[in-house]
Amino acid sequence: MRIQDNNSYSKSEFKKTYPKISAKLIDKTLSVLSNESNIFIFPSDFSMIDDLESSSKIIETINEELKFQNIAGFIGCGGENLEIHSRFSQNKDDYFLHYMLQKVLNINVVDLNTNLSMEEQIYQFLIYAFPQYLNAAMRKGIFKQYCRIEYNNINVKGNIDIARHIKRNIPFTGKVAYSSREYTQDNDLMQLVRHTIEYIRLSTKNGQLILNSSELMKQNISSIIFATPSFNLGNKRKVINANRNTPLRHAYYTEYRLLQQLCLLILTYRHHDLGGGAQNIHGILFDVSWLWEEYVNTILKDYFIHPRNKKSKDGISIFSDRTRTVYPDFYNNELGIVIDAKYKKLEFTSKGISREDLYQIIGYSYILKSKTAGVVYPSIEKTKYNEIGRLSGYGALIFKQSIQIPQQVDSYKAFITLMKESENKFKEQWNI
């Protein structure tokens, strides 16, 4: 079976094709999957995704069919491998997902291998995403935590370890084996990051290019090397297990938690150990609606404000006393434009925009007193601007604007060229 997002398939056929995955995936919420399995959902923090809740499902039963949501990626379990492609993929190639990931993750590499399986391609992207995650975490400073550190010297300042002392210091040499609990940078998490750095440096194509991608990246790597003097390449399995058993949970260290998960994926993938065992479900999934919104942001970011709902940033107040705030995807007060990014099939809808989306953008345009408001969506049709109508009352113009996703192209390079043309046509509409 070839699976694409936002499509429905026969439940009986799917269960016959993927019996093990079906038992662990159908009607399970994202919170259950992220907590009870080794499925990495990008972005891992649901608070970063306005349209995705922890109660959302990847696959939902509707009558006798399975409805796949705005999720793409791969899932494996007991020898079964499920690939969920974007609805714009062609044959085995998912150039659209590939392109959005490259743009959103800001991967400036031209020789990404698109001839790999979807699983291999996504893993390749995760490695190239490492600098972004590392730099984001390091903005909080080097992570510190209390650790039990063992010593064997003459400067006793902790609990004496009798068994270790007898083993190492008999006959007596003047040293004492002891341990102390210290607040240190040289901890399991920073060791995990260090192992990931060394793995990318030694085992990955373009490893040096990735690690030297910016001056900030170089500085952060130097800081991590300095902070982990006890690093030992032979302790990788021990460090991986320690981080698996004690995942970081404090809300302040969200960026470090995401970095921890990414490092575990990078270090364990090659051993087919994502799930800690062949029968455990594992995989990497992307919320495509979130990717679409962030992709549109790469086009509009120099001209529009892009509010963050769950982060309460750059919202607009409904009431004059600022007691309630809403968050359109994009707005520009000078141009008088409000835009919402929708990963929906809008090219063939007779009324243009669904009632819920229409009411939403009308509300945004009224509050901002904008002259124009509408949605931008992906389409297999040509990039075009359609006027839905002018509102009664203060007269804002409602529109929908497509961005064409190329089909039937021979190579990823050709796809990129055509996408650039679509983006330029989109920007021409707004004179940006």
Beta strands, then each sheet from edge to edge (+ up, - down):
strand 1: 3-4
strand 2: 8-10
strand 3: 38-42
strand 4: 59-62
strand 5: 65-68
strand 6: 71-77
strand 7: 80-85
strand 8: 145-153
strand 9: 159-160
strand 10: 176-184
strand 11: 282-287
strand 12: 316-317
strand 13: 325-326
strand 14: 330-332
strand 15: 337-341
strand 16: 372-379
strand 17: 385-390
strand 18: 397-404
sheet 1: 1+ 7+ 6- 11+ 3+
sheet 2: 2+ 5- 4+
sheet 3: 8+ 10- 9+
sheet 4: 12+ 13-
sheet 5: 14+ 15- 16- 18- 17+
end
